[in-house]
Amino acid sequence: MLKARWHAGVFWLAFPLVLPQALWLRHRTRTLPGAPGPGLGQEGTPVTRRILGLGDSIIDGVGTPHRSRSLTAQVARHLASGTSWHALGRSGYRTWQTASRLLPELGPEPYDLVVISTGVNDITGLVSMKRFAAGLARIDHVLRQHSPQASILLLGVPAMWHFPALPQPLRWAIGQRARAFQLAGQIAAERLGWRFLASDFVPQPAEFADDGYHPNAEAVSRWAEDIAAFAALP
């Protein structure tokens, strides 16, 4: 945790210098909507496995043309036939919002695998690491009651220090905070008994969506393949 605090401290030292750039960027950044289409589907029959994608814009399908090509759907596609999927995400949601607003929308059947993407909006929204960890603990409490046998996989926050939409030096400063949250997420996952997949997946410039912030459908497919392979490991 000391390393996470070090990265966080570096960010706060740089914050007054990059704040004007951050405000300018927020004013001019184009916000992409979530992908159209139903948030439910399945790959093959009969259904033998149910997976849930939970969290932010990646789960909401931002950057992809349809929910059927969102991260959750593509993870299901890379897993064995007979996998049903439920994408429960909202663009812009922070971890505490995922816990308080999305968890009441869980389906009636228990899930076998839960893939969680969260943290980026906590980073940009200046949410503390303590509140981020508290949100993860709340998610865990509800999921353990709903799906006690589920394997829960937390995705590390993406490498924001590579995002084309972020100009320098803001990109470097946000990268420090992203590294801090990457470590904080890993520590929280270990404490909760979750699996953790560090986000070393970095799309090439041509693999970002138009906003320069989200991966496009092709990049999401590659990422989903890595996630499915990791989830299949014992």
Residue pairs with C-beta under 8 A, 6 or more apart in sequence:
1 183
1 184
1 187
3 183
4 129
4 179
4 180
4 181
4 183
4 184
4 187
5 180
6 180
7 176
7 177
7 179
7 180
7 183
8 129
8 176
8 177
8 180
10 173
10 176
11 173
11 174
11 176
11 177
11 180
14 169
14 172
14 173
14 176
15 173
17 169
17 173
18 169
18 170
18 173
21 167
21 169
21 170
22 170
25 165
25 166
25 167
25 170
29 165
29 211
29 213
30 210
30 211
31 91
31 211
32 57
32 62
32 63
32 91
32 209
32 210
32 211
32 214
33 62
33 91
34 57
34 60
34 61
34 62
34 89
34 90
34 91
35 60
35 61
35 62
35 63
35 64
35 65
35 66
35 67
35 69
35 70
36 66
36 67
37 61
37 66
37 67
37 68
38 67
39 67
39 86
39 87
39 88
40 84
40 85
40 86
40 87
40 107
41 67
41 68
41 73
41 76
41 84
41 85
42 76
42 82
42 83
42 84
42 85
43 76
43 77
43 79
43 81
43 82
43 83
43 84
43 85
44 81
44 82
44 83
45 82
46 82
47 82
47 83
47 84
48 80
48 82
48 83
49 79
49 80
49 82
49 83
49 84
49 112
49 113
50 83
50 84
50 85
50 86
50 107
50 109
50 110
50 111
50 112
50 113
51 72
51 75
51 76
51 79
51 83
51 84
51 85
51 86
51 111
51 112
51 113
51 114
51 115
52 72
52 85
52 86
52 88
52 106
52 107
52 111
52 113
52 114
52 115
52 147
52 150
53 59
53 70
53 71
53 72
53 75
53 85
53 86
53 87
53 88
53 89
53 114
53 115
53 117
54 88
54 89
54 98
54 102
54 103
54 114
54 115
54 116
54 117
54 118
54 139
55 89
55 93
55 98
55 102
55 116
55 117
55 118
56 89
56 90
56 91
56 92
56 93
56 98
56 117
56 118
56 119
56 120
56 121
57 63
57 89
57 90
57 91
57 92
57 120
57 214
58 70
58 71
58 89
58 117
58 155
58 214
58 215
58 220
59 70
59 71
59 72
59 87
59 88
59 89
59 117
60 70
60 87
60 89
60 90
60 91
61 67
61 69
61 70
61 71
61 87
61 89
62 91
62 209
62 214
63 208
63 209
63 211
63 214
63 215
63 216
63 217
63 219
63 220
64 70
64 216
64 217
64 220
65 217
67 73
67 87
69 217
69 220
69 221
70 87
70 220
71 87
71 115
71 117
71 220
71 223
71 224
71 227
72 85
72 86
72 87
72 89
72 115
73 85
73 87
74 220
74 221
74 224
74 225
75 85
75 115
75 224
75 227
75 228
75 231
76 83
76 84
76 85
77 224
78 224
78 225
78 227
78 228
78 229
79 228
79 231
79 232
86 107
86 111
88 102
88 105
88 106
89 98
89 102
89 117
90 97
90 98
90 101
90 102
92 121
93 101
93 102
93 118
93 121
94 118
94 121
94 122
94 125
94 127
94 135
95 118
95 119
95 122
95 127
95 131
95 132
95 135
95 136
95 139
96 127
96 131
96 134
96 135
96 138
98 118
98 135
98 139
99 135
99 138
99 139
99 142
100 138
103 139
103 142
103 143
106 142
106 146
110 146
110 147
110 148
110 149
110 150
111 146
111 147
111 150
112 147
112 149
112 150
112 151
113 150
113 151
113 153
113 231
114 143
114 147
114 150
114 151
114 152
114 153
115 153
115 155
115 227
115 231
116 136
116 139
116 152
116 153
116 154
116 155
116 194
117 155
118 135
118 136
118 154
119 132
119 156
119 157
119 181
119 185
120 157
120 158
120 160
120 178
121 127
122 131
122 132
122 135
122 181
123 157
123 160
123 174
123 177
123 178
123 181
124 174
129 180
129 181
129 184
132 181
132 184
132 185
132 188
133 184
133 187
133 188
136 154
136 185
136 188
136 189
136 192
137 188
137 192
140 152
140 192
140 194
143 150
143 152
151 195
151 231
152 192
152 193
152 194
152 195
153 194
153 195
153 196
153 197
153 227
153 230
153 231
154 185
154 188
154 189
154 194
154 195
154 196
154 197
155 197
155 199
155 227
156 182
156 185
156 186
156 196
156 197
156 198
156 199
156 200
157 178
157 181
157 182
157 185
157 199
158 178
158 199
158 201
158 202
159 175
159 178
159 199
159 200
159 201
159 202
160 166
160 171
160 174
160 175
160 177
160 178
161 171
161 172
161 174
161 175
161 178
161 179
162 202
163 171
163 174
163 208
163 212
163 213
164 205
164 208
164 212
165 208
165 211
165 212
165 213
166 174
166 213
182 198
182 199
185 196
186 196
186 198
188 194
189 195
189 196
190 196
195 230
195 231
197 226
197 227
197 230
201 222
201 223
201 226
203 215
203 216
203 219
204 219
207 215
207 216
207 218
207 219
208 214
208 215
208 216
208 219
209 215
209 216
215 223
